């Protein structure tokens, strides 16, 4: 079973697309929140 592991090409492409979309969302969501905050307010408030 583990002697010659194989992955179907369509499975690999699907996994790649899912990882790219998840990574893009993980970067876009915080970036949108950061853009909506004024720089002066961000420097004034400490969390």
N, CA, C and O atoms as a Tripos MOL2 file, in Angstrom:
@<TRIPOS>MOLECULE
protein
  188   187    47     0     0
PROTEIN
NO_CHARGES

@<TRIPOS>ATOM
      1 N           0.8190   -1.1860    0.0000 N.3       1 UNK1
      2 CA          0.0000    0.0000    0.0000 C.3       1 UNK1
      3 C           0.8720    1.2620    0.0000 C.2       1 UNK1
      4 O           0.5790    2.2040   -0.7360 O.2       1 UNK1
      5 N           1.9280    1.2970    0.8070 N.am      2 UNK2
      6 CA          2.7790    2.4820    0.8730 C.3       2 UNK2
      7 C           4.0440    2.3290    0.0420 C.2       2 UNK2
      8 O           4.9220    3.1920    0.0780 O.2       2 UNK2
      9 N           4.1390    1.2490   -0.6960 N.am      3 UNK3
     10 CA          5.3400    1.0130   -1.4740 C.3       3 UNK3
     11 C           5.4450    1.9920   -2.6430 C.2       3 UNK3
     12 O           6.5170    2.5420   -2.8960 O.2       3 UNK3
     13 N           4.3520    2.2100   -3.3460 N.am      4 UNK4
     14 CA          4.3240    3.1470   -4.4720 C.3       4 UNK4
     15 C           3.0960    4.0470   -4.3530 C.2       4 UNK4
     16 O           2.0920    3.8040   -5.0220 O.2       4 UNK4
     17 N           3.1590    5.0780   -3.5180 N.am      5 UNK5
     18 CA          1.9930    5.9500   -3.3740 C.3       5 UNK5
     19 C           1.7520    6.7610   -4.6510 C.2       5 UNK5
     20 O           2.6900    7.2680   -5.2650 O.2       5 UNK5
     21 N           0.5000    6.8700   -5.0320 N.am      6 UNK6
     22 CA          0.1420    7.6170   -6.2310 C.3       6 UNK6
     23 C          -1.0280    8.5370   -5.9110 C.2       6 UNK6
     24 O          -1.9030    8.2050   -5.1120 O.2       6 UNK6
     25 N          -1.0240    9.6940   -6.5510 N.am      7 UNK7
     26 CA         -2.1180   10.6440   -6.4070 C.3       7 UNK7
     27 C          -2.6140   10.9750   -7.8010 C.2       7 UNK7
     28 O          -1.8260   11.2760   -8.6980 O.2       7 UNK7
     29 N          -3.9200   10.9170   -7.9740 N.am      8 UNK8
     30 CA         -4.5160   11.2480   -9.2590 C.3       8 UNK8
     31 C          -4.2710   12.7310   -9.5640 C.2       8 UNK8
     32 O          -4.2840   13.5620   -8.6570 O.2       8 UNK8
     33 N          -4.0510   13.0560  -10.8290 N.am      9 UNK9
     34 CA         -3.7430   14.4330  -11.2190 C.3       9 UNK9
     35 C          -4.8860   15.3720  -10.8640 C.2       9 UNK9
     36 O          -4.6450   16.4780  -10.3800 O.2       9 UNK9
     37 N          -6.1180   14.9560  -11.0940 N.am     10 UNK10
     38 CA         -7.2570   15.8350  -10.7940 C.3      10 UNK10
     39 C          -7.3730   16.0920   -9.2890 C.2      10 UNK10
     40 O          -7.7820   17.1780   -8.8780 O.2      10 UNK10
     41 N          -7.0210   15.1160   -8.4770 N.am     11 UNK11
     42 CA         -7.0330   15.3050   -7.0270 C.3      11 UNK11
     43 C          -5.9760   16.3240   -6.6100 C.2      11 UNK11
     44 O          -6.2290   17.1710   -5.7540 O.2      11 UNK11
     45 N          -4.8120   16.2420   -7.2070 N.am     12 UNK12
     46 CA         -3.7330   17.1800   -6.8930 C.3      12 UNK12
     47 C          -4.1050   18.6000   -7.3150 C.2      12 UNK12
     48 O          -3.8380   19.5520   -6.5820 O.2      12 UNK12
     49 N          -4.7120   18.7480   -8.4790 N.am     13 UNK13
     50 CA         -5.1140   20.0720   -8.9590 C.3      13 UNK13
     51 C          -6.2220   20.6390   -8.0720 C.2      13 UNK13
     52 O          -6.2050   21.8250   -7.7430 O.2      13 UNK13
     53 N          -7.1750   19.8070   -7.6850 N.am     14 UNK14
     54 CA         -8.2540   20.2500   -6.8030 C.3      14 UNK14
     55 C          -7.7030   20.7080   -5.4660 C.2      14 UNK14
     56 O          -8.1140   21.7490   -4.9540 O.2      14 UNK14
     57 N          -6.7850   19.9540   -4.8970 N.am     15 UNK15
     58 CA         -6.1730   20.3380   -3.6200 C.3      15 UNK15
     59 C          -5.4080   21.6490   -3.7630 C.2      15 UNK15
     60 O          -5.4540   22.4970   -2.8710 O.2      15 UNK15
     61 N          -4.7120   21.8170   -4.8680 N.am     16 UNK16
     62 CA         -3.9650   23.0570   -5.1070 C.3      16 UNK16
     63 C          -4.9010   24.2530   -5.1960 C.2      16 UNK16
     64 O          -4.6200   25.3040   -4.6190 O.2      16 UNK16
     65 N          -5.9980   24.1070   -5.9050 N.am     17 UNK17
     66 CA         -6.9590   25.2100   -6.0460 C.3      17 UNK17
     67 C          -7.5690   25.5580   -4.6910 C.2      17 UNK17
     68 O          -7.7120   26.7350   -4.3580 O.2      17 UNK17
     69 N          -7.9250   24.5490   -3.9150 N.am     18 UNK18
     70 CA         -8.5020   24.7930   -2.5920 C.3      18 UNK18
     71 C          -7.5030   25.5250   -1.7020 C.2      18 UNK18
     72 O          -7.8810   26.4560   -0.9910 O.2      18 UNK18
     73 N          -6.2500   25.1250   -1.7280 N.am     19 UNK19
     74 CA         -5.2290   25.7880   -0.9100 C.3      19 UNK19
     75 C          -4.9910   27.2260   -1.3510 C.2      19 UNK19
     76 O          -4.7810   28.1040   -0.5140 O.2      19 UNK19
     77 N          -5.0200   27.4730   -2.6510 N.am     20 UNK20
     78 CA         -4.8210   28.8340   -3.1490 C.3      20 UNK20
     79 C          -5.9840   29.7260   -2.7220 C.2      20 UNK20
     80 O          -5.7670   30.8540   -2.2770 O.2      20 UNK20
     81 N          -7.2130   29.2310   -2.8530 N.am     21 UNK21
     82 CA         -8.3860   30.0140   -2.4550 C.3      21 UNK21
     83 C          -8.3730   30.2770   -0.9500 C.2      21 UNK21
     84 O          -8.6570   31.3920   -0.5130 O.2      21 UNK21
     85 N          -8.0470   29.2620   -0.1620 N.am     22 UNK22
     86 CA         -8.0050   29.4350    1.2910 C.3      22 UNK22
     87 C          -6.9220   30.4420    1.6850 C.2      22 UNK22
     88 O          -7.1430   31.2700    2.5690 O.2      22 UNK22
     89 N          -5.7820   30.3800    1.0530 N.am     23 UNK23
     90 CA         -4.7140   31.3320    1.3340 C.3      23 UNK23
     91 C          -5.0750   32.7470    0.9390 C.2      23 UNK23
     92 O          -4.7580   33.6990    1.6520 O.2      23 UNK23
     93 N          -5.7390   32.8870   -0.1980 N.am     24 UNK24
     94 CA         -6.1670   34.2190   -0.6330 C.3      24 UNK24
     95 C          -7.1860   34.8050    0.3350 C.2      24 UNK24
     96 O          -7.1010   35.9800    0.6940 O.2      24 UNK24
     97 N          -8.1440   33.9960    0.7580 N.am     25 UNK25
     98 CA         -9.1390   34.4790    1.7180 C.3      25 UNK25
     99 C          -8.4940   34.8190    3.0570 C.2      25 UNK25
    100 O          -8.8680   35.8010    3.6980 O.2      25 UNK25
    101 N          -7.5390   34.0200    3.4730 N.am     26 UNK26
    102 CA         -6.8600   34.2850    4.7440 C.3      26 UNK26
    103 C          -6.0730   35.5910    4.6950 C.2      26 UNK26
    104 O          -5.8390   36.2090    5.7330 O.2      26 UNK26
    105 N          -5.6670   36.0120    3.5160 N.am     27 UNK27
    106 CA         -4.9550   37.2800    3.3930 C.3      27 UNK27
    107 C          -5.8680   38.4610    3.1300 C.2      27 UNK27
    108 O          -5.6020   39.5690    3.5960 O.2      27 UNK27
    109 N          -6.9430   38.2340    2.3850 N.am     28 UNK28
    110 CA         -7.8260   39.3290    1.9820 C.3      28 UNK28
    111 C          -8.6910   39.8130    3.1370 C.2      28 UNK28
    112 O          -8.8860   41.0180    3.2980 O.2      28 UNK28
    113 N          -9.2090   38.9030    3.9350 N.am     29 UNK29
    114 CA        -10.1330   39.2850    5.0070 C.3      29 UNK29
    115 C          -9.4650   40.2290    6.0220 C.2      29 UNK29
    116 O         -10.0440   41.2730    6.3220 O.2      29 UNK29
    117 N          -8.2990   39.9220    6.5560 N.am     30 UNK30
    118 CA         -7.6630   40.8870    7.4780 C.3      30 UNK30
    119 C          -7.2300   42.1780    6.7760 C.2      30 UNK30
    120 O          -7.2350   43.2490    7.3820 O.2      30 UNK30
    121 N          -6.8600   42.0730    5.5080 N.am     31 UNK31
    122 CA         -6.4360   43.2730    4.7860 C.3      31 UNK31
    123 C          -7.5990   44.2380    4.5990 C.2      31 UNK31
    124 O          -7.4230   45.4490    4.7250 O.2      31 UNK31
    125 N          -8.7830   43.7160    4.2980 N.am     32 UNK32
    126 CA         -9.9560   44.5840    4.1660 C.3      32 UNK32
    127 C         -10.2650   45.2780    5.4880 C.2      32 UNK32
    128 O         -10.6260   46.4550    5.4990 O.2      32 UNK32
    129 N         -10.1270   44.5700    6.5900 N.am     33 UNK33
    130 CA        -10.3770   45.1660    7.9040 C.3      33 UNK33
    131 C          -9.3420   46.2560    8.1990 C.2      33 UNK33
    132 O          -9.6810   47.3050    8.7460 O.2      33 UNK33
    133 N          -8.1100   46.0090    7.8420 N.am     34 UNK34
    134 CA         -7.0580   46.9890    8.0910 C.3      34 UNK34
    135 C          -7.2430   48.2400    7.2480 C.2      34 UNK34
    136 O          -6.9260   49.3410    7.6970 O.2      34 UNK34
    137 N          -7.7450   48.0860    6.0460 N.am     35 UNK35
    138 CA         -7.9620   49.2420    5.1790 C.3      35 UNK35
    139 C          -9.0910   50.1090    5.7060 C.2      35 UNK35
    140 O          -9.0770   51.3240    5.5080 O.2      35 UNK35
    141 N         -10.0650   49.5110    6.3720 N.am     36 UNK36
    142 CA        -11.2140   50.2740    6.8390 C.3      36 UNK36
    143 C         -10.9030   51.1220    8.0840 C.2      36 UNK36
    144 O         -11.6890   52.0010    8.4390 O.2      36 UNK36
    145 N          -9.7780   50.8690    8.7430 N.am     37 UNK37
    146 CA         -9.4120   51.6180    9.9460 C.3      37 UNK37
    147 C          -8.5250   52.7960    9.5510 C.2      37 UNK37
    148 O          -7.5700   52.6370    8.7900 O.2      37 UNK37
    149 N          -8.8440   53.9650   10.0680 N.am     38 UNK38
    150 CA         -8.0140   55.1430    9.7960 C.3      38 UNK38
    151 C          -6.6750   54.9850   10.5270 C.2      38 UNK38
    152 O          -6.6450   54.5080   11.6620 O.2      38 UNK38
    153 N          -5.5750   55.3790    9.8890 N.am     39 UNK39
    154 CA         -4.2540   55.2360   10.5230 C.3      39 UNK39
    155 C          -4.1430   55.9360   11.8780 C.2      39 UNK39
    156 O          -3.5000   55.4180   12.7900 O.2      39 UNK39
    157 N          -4.7590   57.0970   12.0130 N.am     40 UNK40
    158 CA         -4.6880   57.8310   13.2740 C.3      40 UNK40
    159 C          -5.3890   57.0460   14.3750 C.2      40 UNK40
    160 O          -4.8830   56.9560   15.4940 O.2      40 UNK40
    161 N          -6.5460   56.4790   14.0660 N.am     41 UNK41
    162 CA         -7.2680   55.6820   15.0470 C.3      41 UNK41
    163 C          -6.5030   54.4280   15.4130 C.2      41 UNK41
    164 O          -6.5150   54.0170   16.5730 O.2      41 UNK41
    165 N          -5.8430   53.8160   14.4550 N.am     42 UNK42
    166 CA         -5.0740   52.6060   14.7140 C.3      42 UNK42
    167 C          -3.9000   52.8870   15.6400 C.2      42 UNK42
    168 O          -3.5570   52.0580   16.4830 O.2      42 UNK42
    169 N          -3.2900   54.0410   15.4860 N.am     43 UNK43
    170 CA         -2.1550   54.3890   16.3450 C.3      43 UNK43
    171 C          -2.6240   54.8100   17.7280 C.2      43 UNK43
    172 O          -1.8980   54.6350   18.7060 O.2      43 UNK43
    173 N          -3.8160   55.3590   17.8220 N.am     44 UNK44
    174 CA         -4.3140   55.8570   19.0960 C.3      44 UNK44
    175 C          -4.7720   54.7220   20.0040 C.2      44 UNK44
    176 O          -4.5580   54.7840   21.2150 O.2      44 UNK44
    177 N          -5.3900   53.7000   19.4520 N.am     45 UNK45
    178 CA         -5.9800   52.6250   20.2440 C.3      45 UNK45
    179 C          -4.9720   51.5020   20.4460 C.2      45 UNK45
    180 O          -4.3570   51.0310   19.4890 O.2      45 UNK45
    181 N          -4.8060   51.0770   21.6870 N.am     46 UNK46
    182 CA         -3.9500   49.9260   21.9750 C.3      46 UNK46
    183 C          -4.8300   48.7820   22.4380 C.2      46 UNK46
    184 O          -5.6080   48.9270   23.3810 O.2      46 UNK46
    185 N          -4.7030   47.6340   21.7660 N.am     47 UNK47
    186 CA         -5.4770   46.4400   22.1370 C.3      47 UNK47
    187 C          -4.5500   45.3500   22.5720 C.2      47 UNK47
    188 O          -5.0000   44.2600   22.9260 O.2      47 UNK47
@<TRIPOS>BOND
     1     1     2 1
     2     2     3 1
     3     3     4 2
     4     3     5 am
     5     5     6 1
     6     6     7 1
     7     7     8 2
     8     7     9 am
     9     9    10 1
    10    10    11 1
    11    11    12 2
    12    11    13 am
    13    13    14 1
    14    14    15 1
    15    15    16 2
    16    15    17 am
    17    17    18 1
    18    18    19 1
    19    19    20 2
    20    19    21 am
    21    21    22 1
    22    22    23 1
    23    23    24 2
    24    23    25 am
    25    25    26 1
    26    26    27 1
    27    27    28 2
    28    27    29 am
    29    29    30 1
    30    30    31 1
    31    31    32 2
    32    31    33 am
    33    33    34 1
    34    34    35 1
    35    35    36 2
    36    35    37 am
    37    37    38 1
    38    38    39 1
    39    39    40 2
    40    39    41 am
    41    41    42 1
    42    42    43 1
    43    43    44 2
    44    43    45 am
    45    45    46 1
    46    46    47 1
    47    47    48 2
    48    47    49 am
    49    49    50 1
    50    50    51 1
    51    51    52 2
    52    51    53 am
    53    53    54 1
    54    54    55 1
    55    55    56 2
    56    55    57 am
    57    57    58 1
    58    58    59 1
    59    59    60 2
    60    59    61 am
    61    61    62 1
    62    62    63 1
    63    63    64 2
    64    63    65 am
    65    65    66 1
    66    66    67 1
    67    67    68 2
    68    67    69 am
    69    69    70 1
    70    70    71 1
    71    71    72 2
    72    71    73 am
    73    73    74 1
    74    74    75 1
    75    75    76 2
    76    75    77 am
    77    77    78 1
    78    78    79 1
    79    79    80 2
    80    79    81 am
    81    81    82 1
    82    82    83 1
    83    83    84 2
    84    83    85 am
    85    85    86 1
    86    86    87 1
    87    87    88 2
    88    87    89 am
    89    89    90 1
    90    90    91 1
    91    91    92 2
    92    91    93 am
    93    93    94 1
    94    94    95 1
    95    95    96 2
    96    95    97 am
    97    97    98 1
    98    98    99 1
    99    99   100 2
   100    99   101 am
   101   101   102 1
   102   102   103 1
   103   103   104 2
   104   103   105 am
   105   105   106 1
   106   106   107 1
   107   107   108 2
   108   107   109 am
   109   109   110 1
   110   110   111 1
   111   111   112 2
   112   111   113 am
   113   113   114 1
   114   114   115 1
   115   115   116 2
   116   115   117 am
   117   117   118 1
   118   118   119 1
   119   119   120 2
   120   119   121 am
   121   121   122 1
   122   122   123 1
   123   123   124 2
   124   123   125 am
   125   125   126 1
   126   126   127 1
   127   127   128 2
   128   127   129 am
   129   129   130 1
   130   130   131 1
   131   131   132 2
   132   131   133 am
   133   133   134 1
   134   134   135 1
   135   135   136 2
   136   135   137 am
   137   137   138 1
   138   138   139 1
   139   139   140 2
   140   139   141 am
   141   141   142 1
   142   142   143 1
   143   143   144 2
   144   143   145 am
   145   145   146 1
   146   146   147 1
   147   147   148 2
   148   147   149 am
   149   149   150 1
   150   150   151 1
   151   151   152 2
   152   151   153 am
   153   153   154 1
   154   154   155 1
   155   155   156 2
   156   155   157 am
   157   157   158 1
   158   158   159 1
   159   159   160 2
   160   159   161 am
   161   161   162 1
   162   162   163 1
   163   163   164 2
   164   163   165 am
   165   165   166 1
   166   166   167 1
   167   167   168 2
   168   167   169 am
   169   169   170 1
   170   170   171 1
   171   171   172 2
   172   171   173 am
   173   173   174 1
   174   174   175 1
   175   175   176 2
   176   175   177 am
   177   177   178 1
   178   178   179 1
   179   179   180 2
   180   179   181 am
   181   181   182 1
   182   182   183 1
   183   183   184 2
   184   183   185 am
   185   185   186 1
   186   186   187 1
   187   187   188 2
@<TRIPOS>SUBSTRUCTURE
     1 UNK1         2 RESIDUE 1 A UNK
     2 UNK2         6 RESIDUE 1 A UNK
     3 UNK3        10 RESIDUE 1 A UNK
     4 UNK4        14 RESIDUE 1 A UNK
     5 UNK5        18 RESIDUE 1 A UNK
     6 UNK6        22 RESIDUE 1 A UNK
     7 UNK7        26 RESIDUE 1 A UNK
     8 UNK8        30 RESIDUE 1 A UNK
     9 UNK9        34 RESIDUE 1 A UNK
    10 UNK10       38 RESIDUE 1 A UNK
    11 UNK11       42 RESIDUE 1 A UNK
    12 UNK12       46 RESIDUE 1 A UNK
    13 UNK13       50 RESIDUE 1 A UNK
    14 UNK14       54 RESIDUE 1 A UNK
    15 UNK15       58 RESIDUE 1 A UNK
    16 UNK16       62 RESIDUE 1 A UNK
    17 UNK17       66 RESIDUE 1 A UNK
    18 UNK18       70 RESIDUE 1 A UNK
    19 UNK19       74 RESIDUE 1 A UNK
    20 UNK20       78 RESIDUE 1 A UNK
    21 UNK21       82 RESIDUE 1 A UNK
    22 UNK22       86 RESIDUE 1 A UNK
    23 UNK23       90 RESIDUE 1 A UNK
    24 UNK24       94 RESIDUE 1 A UNK
    25 UNK25       98 RESIDUE 1 A UNK
    26 UNK26      102 RESIDUE 1 A UNK
    27 UNK27      106 RESIDUE 1 A UNK
    28 UNK28      110 RESIDUE 1 A UNK
    29 UNK29      114 RESIDUE 1 A UNK
    30 UNK30      118 RESIDUE 1 A UNK
    31 UNK31      122 RESIDUE 1 A UNK
    32 UNK32      126 RESIDUE 1 A UNK
    33 UNK33      130 RESIDUE 1 A UNK
    34 UNK34      134 RESIDUE 1 A UNK
    35 UNK35      138 RESIDUE 1 A UNK
    36 UNK36      142 RESIDUE 1 A UNK
    37 UNK37      146 RESIDUE 1 A UNK
    38 UNK38      150 RESIDUE 1 A UNK
    39 UNK39      154 RESIDUE 1 A UNK
    40 UNK40      158 RESIDUE 1 A UNK
    41 UNK41      162 RESIDUE 1 A UNK
    42 UNK42      166 RESIDUE 1 A UNK
    43 UNK43      170 RESIDUE 1 A UNK
    44 UNK44      174 RESIDUE 1 A UNK
    45 UNK45      178 RESIDUE 1 A UNK
    46 UNK46      182 RESIDUE 1 A UNK
    47 UNK47      186 RESIDUE 1 A UNK
